């Protein structure tokens, strides 16, 4: 019947007076129906959702004139908000009616009109609470989430998806109010005061003695085991309210079961909201530190670095600040083994891409990380990109004076860098490695650093080997980490004097494959 009525109303849109008159009649009847005791009766879930969808469509096709004045809507909403006979059989229908009326209010009314009519309705609705409109919104959310959690526990984990759907719609209506901050400034301010301010604050008028923020956060975390999106919506609401308390966010992002897929999705979603909050308020100290020093959260960041705008913006924030860049590089260095436990190739590539934009003042520390960790990975794509970044950074550093260079790249790291470069072999890109070594030599010269490690020392030793001593040649090749400019052809020349009996076991050994001597 409602679907047919929707078609009829839509068909008379072009007949102005008739459309307005019919719309008023329909709205008056529906409002009485929505707040009546009969309307709160139980019904099958699918039937209820179909009815919900039809009623929303009907309110969309009626004339906007029929939705004003809003007095009947405010009275109906206040009457529903103060119902105390709601139980697990009737809560779905009750919340459906709440959503329909609230949707009409926030889409077709101003804040002043809603609040004025709300106060006027106090005397016209019997047994109503003396509470603000924001307090009613918050209390409804608390009652619904508590009922949803209670029902789920009573049914041993079987969640009522109809109530979940209606609760999600209610949260979206709250988010719509938050998004239109200029239109609903007072409502949002009161809502934030009631939700966020400490319950002992006597300047905030409360009807309840507990902290809504604490208890609702706990409820949503418990519900996330059954349905994650509600928790993500709740986190997003706190983000929209600019709630920057680091302790609360850390508790919400606490990882109890790292291997759980539900936990993984939950943390990933909440982390996106947190990244957005950090970037909007430029929270460099506690908030940023709490993420990038926790290796599991750092893993989630790298995992979403290519797909999430908020995470991408967070990396941009890190790149713009020297202190944040320093902490970021140090954290990667410290948590290196933990980060690369899963999918080493893909994750190392993601990490490397985020390191390209590190602040210029941290180029020295970046060089140490890239050379010590990335240049020793067995992946050509990683090696080439890492080498490219290193060369670019060194070229930038060569434009600096000696004093600045010594601040960026401490001399204590130079022996390690030289040792790694002298022992690293990149099979298919000799020219690139030669260019890197040349840049390193120029950098060392500019820093006036006297080194005992020469980039050519191993090559010289190789050329001076006694080629007639078979055992010495084989042992030398097994033990030495050869520089990349020694090609397989040179190895072949050295091994040509080794007898077949000794050569065959060596050619089948892992050492031989490591140096590609069979190429």
N, C-alpha and C positions, 0 to 999 in steps of 0.2 A: 504493500500500500504506500509506504514512504517513497519507494522508487518511482511509482506511478505519479505520486504527488510532485516529485522532483521534476519529472518530465513535463508535467502540466505547467508548473511555475516557469520553467525554462522556455516553454512555448509561448508564453504571453509577455515576454520581455519587451517586445516592441509596443505593447499597449500600456503606456505609462501608468495611468490611474488604476487600471485593473490589476496590473502587476504589483503596485504598491499596496493596494487594498488586500489582495490575496496574501501577500507576504506578511502583512501585519497579523492577519488572522492565523496564519500558520505558526508564526513566531510566538504569539500569545498562547496558543494551545500547547506547543512544544515545551515552553518554559514551565507551564503548570505541570506538564507530564514529567519533566526531568526532575523536579524537586518533590514530586509526590511520593508517598510510601509505596504505591504500586510499582513505580519505576525502579525501585530498589530491589525488586524481586530477583531471584536467581534465574539463570537461563543457560543453555548450552554455550560453550565457549565460541564455537564457530559462528553460531547464530548471533551472539553478542557482538563479535567483531564485524559481521556484516551489517548489523544495525548501527554500530558506531560509524562505520564508513558512510552509510547512507545518510545518517543525520548530519555528518560533517558536510557532505555534498549539498544537502538541502539548505543548510545555513549559508553555503557559498553562493547559491543561485537566487536566494531571496533578495529583495531590494535593500540597499543599505539604509534606506529610510526606516525600514522595519526594525533595524537594529539600534535605533535611537528614538527616544532617550534610553539611557542604559539602566535606569532605576530597576526595572524588572530583573535584569541580568545580575545586578549587584545583590539584590534581595535573594534571588535564587541561589547565587554562589554562597552567600553568607549562611543561608539556611542549610545548604548541603555541607558546608565546612563544619557546622556545629552539630551534625548528626552524631548521636552517641549510641545508636543501635546497630552499628555496622559490625558484621562478623565475617567469617571466612566464606560464607555462602553469598553474601551481598556486596562484598567489597569491590568486585569487578564492575558491577553495574554502577555503583556509587562513584568510582573513580572515572568511569566513562562519562558520566554526567558532569562531573567536575571539569574534565578536560574540555568538553564541548562548550560549556559556559565560559571558562577561562579563555579559551581561544577566541570567542566572540568579543570578550572584553579587551584583550590586549591588541586585537587587530582593528577594532572599530572605535576605540575610546582614547581619551587623553588621560594622563595621570591625575590631573586636577579633578576631572569628572569622576574618576573611579574612587579617589580618596574621599571626596565630598559626599558622594552617595553612600560610601561605605560607613562613614560616621553617622549619616542620617538613618541608615538601615538598622542601627543598633536598637532603636526603640520599637521598630516595626517587626522585628524577629524575636519571638519569645525564647527565653532561655539561652540567649547567645552570649558568648564570651566577650569581655571587653578587651579585645586584642586588635592590633593593627592588621592591615591587609597583608603586609610582609610576614607577620607572625603566623597568620593563617596559612600562607603558602608554605612556610617552613614546617609547621605542625602537620599539615597534610602529608608532606613528603616523609616526615618521620613515621607517621602512623602507617603509611602504605608500605614503606620499606621494612618496618618491623613485622607487619602482617605477612609480607612476602617471605621473609626469612623464617618466621615461625611456621608457616604452612609447609615450606620446603623441608624443614627439619621433621615435622610431624609425618610427612609423606616419605621420609627416609631418602631425601635427595631428589625426589621427583618434583621439579619446579613447574609452577603454573605459568605457562607461556603466555596465556591471555593477560594475566596480571602483569607479567614482565613487559609485554607490548604496551599496555596502558601506562605503566610506570615510566617507561622510556619516553612515551609521548608527553607525559607530564614534565619530565626533565627537559625535553626539547622546548616546551613552552617557557620554562624558567630561563633557559638559555636565550630564547628569543627576547625576553625582557632584558637580560644582561647585555645583549648585543645592541639594543636600542637604549643605550645609557642616557642619552639626552632627553628622550621622551619619558623615561621612567626613573628619573634621577632620585627622587625621594624614596620610592619603593625599593630601589637597589641599595640605597644608603641604609635604610632600616633593616633590610634583609642581611646586609653585611654586618651591621652592628650586632644583630641577634645571633648570627652564625659564628662570627669570628671572635668578637670580644669576649674576654674572660667572664665566666658566669658570676664572678664575685663583683663585677663592675656595677655599682649602684646607679650609675647614670643611665643604664640601659634598662628599659621597662621589660621585665620578663614574667611569663606566666609559668615557666618551667624552671626547675632548679638545676638541671643538668646542662652540660655543654653539647649543643647540637653538633658542632664540628667534630668533637671526639667520638660521639656515639654513632653518628651517621657514617663517618669514615670507617669505623669498625664494622658496621653493618654491611657496607658496600664491599669491603675486603672479604668478608665471609661469603657474600653472595657471588663474588667473582669466581669461586670454585665451581659454581653452577652456570653462571652467565656473566661473561666479562664486560660487555658493552655498558652495563649500568655503572660499573666502577669507572670506566673511561669517561662517561658523561659527567660523573660527579667530579672527577679530577679536572675536567675541562671547565666546569662551573667555578671551581676555586681559582683556576687560572684567570678566568674572565673577571673575577672579583679582585684580582691582583693580590692574592694571598701569597706573601713571599717568605713565610716562616720556614726556614731551612729544616728545622727539626721535624716538622709535619711532613714535608716532602720526602725526607729521608726515611721516615717510618712507612710511608706509602710505597716507597721503592725498595723496601727491604725484601731480599730474595731468600725465601725459606727453602724452596725446592727448585734449585737451578735446572734440574733435568726435566721438569714438568713443562709440557707444551702450554698449558693454561698460564702458568707463571711467566713463561717467555712472552706470550702475547700480551698479558696484563702489563708487565714491566715496560715492554716496547711502546705500548699505547700511552701509558702515563709519562714515559720519558719524553715523548714528543711534546706534550703539554708543558712539561718542566723546561724543556729547551726553549720553547716559545716565551715562557715567563722570564727566563734568564736573559734572553736577547732583548726583550722589550724594556727591561729595567736595568740592563747591563750589570748583572750581579756577578762581579768578577771574583769575589773572595770566597765566602763559605760555600755558596751554591755551586759555582763552577768547580771548585775544588772537590766537593762531595761526589761529583760525577766522574771526573777524569782521574781521580786517584783510586777509584773502585774498579777493579779489572773486569768484573762482570758487566757493570754499567758501561764501561769503556767498550767492551765487546759489542753490546747492543748499539752503541753509537756508530761504530764502524760498520756494523751490519746494515744500518739504515742510511749510511752516508750518501748513497746514490739515489735513494727513493723518497726521502722525507725532506721537505723544505725547511722545517724547523731545525732538524739536525744539521742540515747544510748551513743554515744561518749561524748555528752555534759554532761551527768550525770557523766561519768568517769572523766571529767575535774573538775567538782564540787567536786567529792570525793577526788581528789588529793590535793586540796587546803583547808587549814583550814579556811581562810576568806570566800571563796565561800561556803563551807559547813555550816558555821555559818549563813550566809545570807540566804541560802536555807532553813535551818530548821526554822529560824525566820519567813521567808515568809510563809511557810506552817502553822505555828502556828497562824500567823496574819490572813491569808485568809482561815482558816479552814472551817468556816461556808459557805463561798461562793463556795469553791471547791467541797463540798459534797452535793450541791443542787440537782445534778442529778446522778443517779446510784451510790448510796453511797457505796454499797458493792464492786463493781468492781473497782471503783476509789480509795477507801481506800486501797485495796489490791495492786494496782499499785503504790500508794504513798509509801506504806510500803516496797515494794521491792526496790524502789530507795533509801530508807533510810538505807538499810543494809550496804552500802559501805561508809557511811559518815566518814569523816576524824576522826581519833582517838582522836585528840585534842578537838573535839566537842562532845565527848561521854556524858558529863554531860547534855548539852542542849538537846541532843537526848533523854536521859532518861526521862527528864521532858515532852517532846512532846509525847513520846510513852505511858508513864504511864497516863498522864492527858487526852489524847485524844483517843488513840487506845484501851487501856485496858478497856474503858467504852463503846465500841461499842458492839452491840448485835449480833455479828457474831463469831461463834466458830473458823472458819478458820483464821479470823483476830486476834482474841485473842491469839491463839496458836502461830502464827508467831510472833506477837508483843512480847509476853512473851519470846519466844526463843531469839529474838534479844536483849531484855533487859538483860536477863541472861548472854548472851555472852559478852555484853558490861561491865556489872558489874564485870565479871571475869577478863576482861582486865584491868579494873580500879583498881582492887585489887592488881595488880602488881606495881602500882604507889606509890610514897611516899605521905605523908599527905599534904605537901604544894601544890603539883601538883593536888591532888584530890580537894582541896578547891578552886583552880582556875577553874577547870573544872565544878564542881558541887557546886554552891554557897549555903551556909547553909540556905539562905532564902527559897530555894525550898524544903528543906527536910520535913518540916511539911506538905506541900501539898502532897508530894509523900507518906508519911506515912499514911496520912488520906485517900487517895484514895485506897492504897493497903489494908488498914484495912477494907474498906467498899465494896471492889469489890468481887463479887461472880462469879466464873467460874464453872458452874454446873458439868461438866463431867471430870474435870482435877484437882483434889484436890492436888495431889502430885506435879504437876508442880508449883502450886501457893505456896505450902509450901517451895519448893526449892527457888523460887523467894524471898519470905519473909526472908528466912535464909540468902540469899546473901545480901539483903538490910541491915539486921542487922549487918553483917560483915563489910559492907561498912561504915555504921554509926560509928561502933566501931573504924574503922581505921581512920576516920576523927575526932575522939574524940568529936563527937557531942552529947550533952546531950538532950534527947528528953523527952517530957512529954506525948507522945503518945506511948502506948505499943501495940504491935501486938496481945497480948493475953488479953487485957483489956476487950474487949467485950465478949469474951468467958467466962472469970471469972464472969462477971456480969450475964451472962446467967445461969451459973451453980448455982448461988446464988439466983435465983428468987424464989419468994413465989409461989409455984405451986398450992396452994389452992385458990388463988384469981383469979377467971376466967377473970374478966374485966381487971385486971392488966396484965395478960399474953397476952391477945388478943391485948391490946393497945401497949404493949411493942414490940410485933412482927410486928405490923403495922408501928411503927415509926422507929425502929432501922434498920440500914443497916448492916446485919449480915455478919460475916466473912465466908469464904468458907469452913472452916474446921468444921462448924456446919452442919451436914447432915440432910436430911429430917427425918431420924429415930429419931434424937434427938428432932426435932420439934413435931413429933408424940407422943413422950413420954410426952412432955410438955402439949400437947392438950388433952391427954386421960382423964384428969379430968374435961374438960370443957363439960357442958351439951349440948345435941344435939340441943336444941333450939337456943343457942348462937353460936354453932359450925357451923351449916349449912350455915347461911349468910356469915360467915367468909370464909368457904371453897369455896364458889362461887364468892368470891371477887377477884379483880385483884392482891391483895397482895399475895393471896395463889398461884396463877399461877406464879407470879414472882419468888417465892421460890420453885416452883415445889413440893408443899406439897401433890399433888394428885398422885404422882408417885408411 
